[in-house]
Amino acid sequence: MSTPQQANTDYVNRFRPSETEIQRRYDNVRNAMREHGLDALVVSGSEYSGFEGAIRYLAGFHILHRYAYVVVPAEGDPVAVFPKEATWVGDHSATFLSEREFPAHCGEWIADFLKNRKARKVGIYGLEYIINVRDYSAIARGGFDIVDFEIPFDYARAQKSDEEIASVRHSMEINKQGVLDVIRAYAPGKTEAELMGVAEATFARLGCARNTMDMVQMGPNGSLLPQMVFPTQRPLQASDGMMYGLEIAGEGGHWVEYSRPMMPNGMDTITRDMMDAQQEFHALVRENMKAGRTAQEVHKLCMRPFVERGYRSGHVCGHSIGMTMIEMPRIGEGFDFVLPENMVCSMHPHIMNEERTHSLYFQETYRVTAAGGEPLSGTAIEVYDGSESELIPL
């Protein structure tokens, strides 16, 4: 019988990237650094769900609590930097970088490291949302020319390797199982939160840990209200419309998004029209999300069914997705990034009518191919009634 330590090592190694994959990641990031004339790059991650992925991407470490950094000099070994108080929080043996530091003040240590390397122009990934303010302040006092490296870093990791695609597919199978388990568990009288608990139990059992970001949309009489909210203790009625929006990352750390609404008593007239538009949208994604097209072109081509019907969009129709829940580019106007083959995108148009009384939302994760978007779930854009025992195939 294996020891707990051996079992944990086996678990970690199951999704450890190969040396070839690690080198590919660093080559892509350093190429982007050279293009922008950086002397160094500071990559930050936080425990907040969806924001920890850059650290896992560059170091293999899954943040359990607090935050961490990877410092990538233009030449020489990258360094993983962890706060000293978190020395025994998380499995640091999973870190595939040999250089690791545990300073009392990460920002001061990073500033000193950069000064010793005579770095002048320093990129920071995480400047917009993630980086610890105390650490940023210490780095900023170092007199460096600081560059927001959010978009270039994401562009450098947009194209997924075959290893990464395997991890994405693994996550999708878990996500699909959670959605199916919610459908199978549905019954009038159960609460919104009770059904969400079914999905969370599935995700915990299948190894997602805390990498879940779940929400609901609810509505009366075969419709959905636009607001995305936390599930409550409200008992469900057969006349309700319900959408369990489930976003997860499996053991490999790659996020996916997959959801399908339930309407036990069917859809009302407005929601039915929205359903037609959603099906047309996703058919256009399968046709037009081709390698070589820009994110903006895909957005304009695919959003036509909603524009023609006069529906409003709650936010962008999609975005790149990887080890961070939301990566750049957005699939929307103003993004001229050319989609490479094997890029992975979440497409989730959140549409509503002008009066904001109705909405309809689907999540699907696609792989960019030369021929169009491959829906990784392999399931149809359909509304369920809660009696189904299997997901509807494409």
C-alpha positions in Angstrom: 0.0 0.0 0.0 1.4 3.4 -0.9 2.1 6.0 1.7 0.2 9.4 1.7 3.4 11.1 0.6 3.9 8.6 -2.4 0.2 8.9 -3.3 0.5 12.7 -3.3 3.6 12.5 -5.5 1.8 10.2 -7.9 -1.1 12.6 -8.0 1.1 15.6 -8.8 3.1 13.8 -11.5 0.0 12.7 -13.3 -0.5 16.2 -14.7 3.1 17.4 -14.6 4.0 18.9 -18.0 6.9 17.4 -19.9 10.3 19.1 -20.1 9.5 19.9 -23.8 6.2 21.5 -22.8 7.9 23.6 -20.1 10.6 24.8 -22.5 7.9 25.7 -25.1 6.1 27.9 -22.5 9.2 29.7 -21.6 10.3 30.1 -25.2 7.0 31.7 -26.1 7.0 34.1 -23.0 10.7 35.1 -23.6 10.0 35.8 -27.3 7.2 38.1 -26.2 9.6 39.7 -23.7 12.2 40.3 -26.4 9.6 41.9 -28.7 8.8 44.4 -26.0 12.4 45.0 -24.9 11.9 43.7 -21.4 14.8 43.0 -19.1 12.6 41.0 -16.8 9.0 39.9 -16.2 7.2 39.5 -12.9 4.2 37.1 -13.1 1.7 37.2 -10.3 -1.0 34.8 -9.2 -3.6 34.9 -6.4 -5.7 32.4 -4.6 -8.9 34.0 -6.1 -10.5 31.4 -8.3 -9.4 31.9 -11.9 -6.4 34.2 -11.1 -3.9 31.6 -10.0 -3.3 30.0 -13.4 -0.3 32.0 -14.5 1.8 30.7 -11.6 0.7 27.1 -12.4 1.5 27.7 -16.1 5.1 28.9 -15.4 5.9 26.9 -12.2 3.5 24.0 -11.8 2.4 25.2 -8.4 -1.3 25.2 -7.5 -1.9 28.0 -5.0 -3.8 26.8 -2.0 -3.8 30.1 -0.1 -2.4 33.6 -0.5 -0.4 34.4 -3.6 2.9 33.7 -5.5 5.2 35.0 -8.2 7.5 33.8 -11.0 10.3 36.2 -11.9 11.6 35.6 -15.5 14.9 37.3 -16.3 15.7 37.8 -20.0 18.5 35.3 -19.4 19.1 32.8 -16.7 16.8 30.6 -14.6 13.3 31.8 -13.6 12.6 32.0 -9.9 9.4 31.0 -8.0 8.8 33.4 -5.1 6.4 32.4 -2.3 5.5 34.4 0.9 7.4 33.0 3.9 4.2 32.6 5.9 2.9 30.2 3.3 6.0 27.9 3.4 3.8 25.0 4.5 0.7 26.0 2.6 0.4 24.1 -0.7 2.5 21.3 -2.2 5.7 23.1 -3.2 7.2 19.8 -4.5 4.8 20.2 -7.4 6.9 23.3 -8.5 9.0 22.3 -11.5 11.3 25.3 -11.1 14.5 24.6 -9.2 15.0 28.2 -8.0 12.6 28.9 -5.2 12.6 31.7 -2.6 10.4 32.2 0.5 11.1 35.8 1.6 9.2 37.6 4.4 8.4 40.4 1.9 8.1 39.2 -1.7 8.0 42.7 -3.3 11.2 43.8 -1.6 13.0 40.5 -2.5 11.9 40.9 -6.2 13.0 44.5 -6.3 16.5 43.6 -4.9 16.7 40.7 -7.4 15.9 43.0 -10.3 18.4 45.6 -9.2 21.1 43.0 -8.9 20.3 41.9 -12.4 20.5 45.6 -13.5 17.0 45.3 -14.9 15.5 48.6 -16.2 12.4 47.7 -18.2 10.2 45.3 -16.2 6.9 43.8 -17.3 4.3 42.8 -14.8 1.5 40.3 -15.5 -1.3 40.8 -13.0 -1.0 44.6 -12.8 -4.7 45.1 -13.6 -6.2 42.7 -11.1 -3.9 40.3 -9.3 -0.7 41.6 -7.8 -0.5 42.2 -4.1 -0.5 46.0 -3.5 2.3 45.8 -0.9 4.6 43.9 -3.3 3.8 46.2 -6.2 4.6 49.3 -4.1 8.0 47.8 -3.2 8.8 47.0 -6.9 7.6 50.5 -8.0 9.9 52.2 -5.5 12.8 50.4 -7.3 12.8 53.0 -10.1 12.1 50.5 -12.9 10.3 51.3 -16.2 7.2 49.2 -15.4 5.2 47.8 -18.3 1.7 46.3 -18.1 2.3 42.9 -19.6 -1.2 41.5 -19.3 -2.0 41.2 -23.0 1.4 40.2 -24.4 1.7 37.4 -21.8 -1.8 36.0 -22.6 -1.1 36.2 -26.3 2.1 34.3 -25.8 0.2 31.4 -24.2 -2.9 31.5 -26.4 -1.9 28.6 -28.6 -2.3 25.4 -26.6 0.0 22.4 -27.0 -1.3 18.8 -27.5 -0.5 18.2 -23.8 -2.6 21.2 -22.8 -5.5 20.2 -25.1 -5.6 16.8 -23.4 -5.9 18.6 -20.0 -8.7 20.8 -21.5 -10.6 17.8 -22.7 -10.2 16.2 -19.2 -11.7 19.3 -17.6 -14.6 19.3 -20.1 -15.6 15.7 -19.2 -15.8 16.8 -15.5 -17.8 19.9 -16.3 -20.2 17.9 -18.5 -20.7 15.4 -15.7 -21.5 18.2 -13.3 -24.1 19.6 -15.6 -25.6 16.2 -16.2 -25.8 15.4 -12.5 -27.7 18.7 -11.9 -30.2 17.7 -14.7 -30.6 14.2 -13.2 -31.1 15.5 -9.7 -33.7 18.1 -10.6 -37.1 17.9 -9.0 -39.6 20.6 -8.1 -39.3 21.5 -4.5 -35.5 21.1 -4.3 -33.8 24.4 -3.6 -31.5 26.3 -6.0 -28.6 25.7 -3.6 -29.3 22.0 -3.2 -28.9 21.5 -7.0 -25.7 23.5 -7.0 -24.5 21.3 -4.2 -24.9 18.3 -6.5 -22.6 19.9 -9.1 -20.0 20.9 -6.4 -20.0 17.4 -5.0 -19.2 16.0 -8.5 -16.4 18.5 -9.0 -14.8 17.9 -5.6 -15.0 14.1 -6.2 -13.4 14.4 -9.6 -10.4 16.5 -8.4 -11.3 20.1 -9.1 -10.4 21.2 -5.6 -11.4 24.9 -5.3 -11.2 25.5 -9.0 -14.9 26.1 -9.6 -16.8 29.3 -10.3 -20.5 28.6 -10.2 -23.6 30.8 -10.5 -27.2 30.7 -11.6 -29.8 32.5 -13.6 -33.4 32.0 -12.7 -36.7 33.3 -14.1 -40.4 32.8 -14.0 -42.7 30.9 -16.5 -40.1 29.5 -18.8 -37.8 32.5 -18.9 -34.5 33.7 -17.4 -33.8 37.0 -15.8 -30.6 38.7 -16.9 -28.9 38.7 -13.5 -26.3 36.1 -12.6 -26.6 35.4 -8.9 -25.6 33.0 -6.1 -28.1 30.1 -5.6 -30.5 30.5 -2.7 -32.6 28.3 -0.5 -35.7 29.1 -2.7 -37.6 25.9 -3.6 -37.7 25.4 -7.4 -41.0 25.3 -9.3 -41.7 23.4 -12.5 -42.6 26.7 -14.2 -39.1 28.1 -13.5 -36.4 28.7 -16.0 -33.0 27.9 -14.5 -29.4 28.0 -15.8 -26.6 26.6 -13.7 -23.5 28.3 -15.1 -20.6 26.0 -14.2 -16.9 26.9 -14.8 -14.2 24.5 -13.6 -10.6 23.4 -14.0 -9.7 19.7 -13.5 -6.5 18.3 -12.1 -4.4 19.6 -15.0 -5.4 23.2 -14.2 -7.1 24.2 -17.5 -10.4 26.0 -17.2 -13.5 25.2 -19.3 -17.0 26.6 -19.3 -20.1 24.5 -20.1 -23.7 25.0 -19.2 -27.2 24.2 -20.5 -30.5 25.8 -19.2 -33.4 23.8 -17.9 -37.1 24.7 -18.6 -39.2 21.9 -17.1 -42.5 23.4 -18.5 -41.0 24.7 -21.7 -40.0 28.2 -22.8 -42.2 31.3 -23.3 -42.4 33.0 -26.7 -39.5 35.5 -26.2 -37.2 32.8 -24.8 -38.0 30.5 -27.7 -36.9 33.3 -30.1 -33.7 33.8 -28.1 -33.1 30.0 -28.3 -33.3 30.1 -32.1 -30.7 33.0 -32.1 -28.4 31.1 -29.7 -28.5 28.0 -31.9 -27.7 30.1 -35.0 -24.8 31.8 -33.1 -23.2 28.5 -32.1 -23.6 27.2 -35.6 -21.7 30.3 -36.8 -18.9 29.7 -34.3 -18.5 26.2 -35.6 -18.3 27.6 -39.1 -16.2 30.7 -38.6 -13.9 30.3 -35.6 -11.0 29.4 -37.9 -7.3 29.8 -37.5 -6.2 32.9 -39.3 -9.2 35.0 -38.5 -9.1 37.8 -35.9 -11.0 37.8 -32.7 -12.9 40.8 -33.9 -13.9 39.1 -37.2 -15.2 36.1 -35.4 -17.2 38.3 -33.1 -18.9 40.2 -36.0 -19.7 37.1 -38.0 -21.1 35.2 -35.1 -23.1 37.9 -33.3 -25.3 38.6 -36.3 -28.4 36.5 -35.1 -28.6 38.7 -32.0 -28.0 42.0 -33.8 -30.6 41.3 -36.4 -33.2 40.5 -33.7 -32.3 43.6 -31.7 -31.1 41.8 -28.6 -28.6 43.4 -26.2 -25.4 41.7 -25.1 -24.6 41.6 -21.3 -20.9 41.3 -22.0 -18.5 40.1 -24.7 -19.5 36.9 -26.4 -16.4 35.0 -25.5 -12.7 35.0 -24.6 -9.5 33.0 -24.7 -9.3 30.5 -21.7 -6.5 28.5 -20.3 -5.0 28.0 -16.9 -6.4 31.5 -16.0 -10.2 31.5 -16.3 -10.3 34.6 -18.5 -7.3 35.2 -20.8 -6.9 37.7 -23.6 -8.0 38.3 -26.2 -11.7 38.8 -25.7 -13.7 37.7 -28.7 -15.0 41.1 -29.4 -14.5 44.4 -31.1 -11.1 46.0 -30.9 -9.2 42.8 -30.7 -7.2 42.2 -33.9 -5.4 39.2 -32.5 -5.1 36.5 -35.2 -6.5 33.2 -33.8 -3.9 30.3 -34.0 -4.9 26.7 -34.4 -5.4 25.0 -31.0 -6.3 28.2 -29.2 -9.2 27.5 -26.8 -12.1 29.9 -26.4 -15.1 30.0 -24.2 -18.1 31.3 -26.1 -21.0 32.5 -23.9 -23.2 35.2 -25.4 -25.3 36.7 -22.5 -28.2 38.1 -24.4 -31.3 40.0 -23.2 -34.2 42.0 -24.6 -34.4 45.8 -24.6 -36.7 45.7 -21.6 -34.3 43.5 -19.6 -37.1 41.1 -18.7 -35.7 38.1 -20.6 -32.3 36.6 -21.1 -30.8 33.3 -22.4 -27.2 32.1 -21.7 -25.2 29.1 -22.9 -21.6 28.3 -22.2 -19.5 26.2 -24.6 -15.7 25.8 -24.9 -14.3 25.6 -28.4 -10.9 24.6 -29.9 -9.8 26.8 -32.9 -9.1 24.6 -36.0 -8.3 25.3 -39.6 -11.9 24.4 -40.5 -13.8 26.2 -37.7 -14.6 25.9 -34.0 -14.7 22.5 -32.4 -17.2 22.4 -29.6 -15.3 20.4 -27.0 -18.4 19.1 -25.2 -19.7 17.4 -28.4 -23.2 18.2 -27.2 -26.0 20.2 -28.8 -27.2 23.7 -27.9 -30.5 22.6 -26.4 -32.6 23.4 -23.4 -33.4 20.5 -21.0 -36.6 19.8 -19.1 -35.0 17.8 -16.2 -36.2 14.4 -17.2 -33.2 13.5 -19.3 -30.7 10.9 -18.2 -28.0 11.8 -20.8 -26.7 14.9 -22.5 -28.0 15.5 -26.0 -25.2 14.8 -28.6 -24.4 17.3 -31.3 
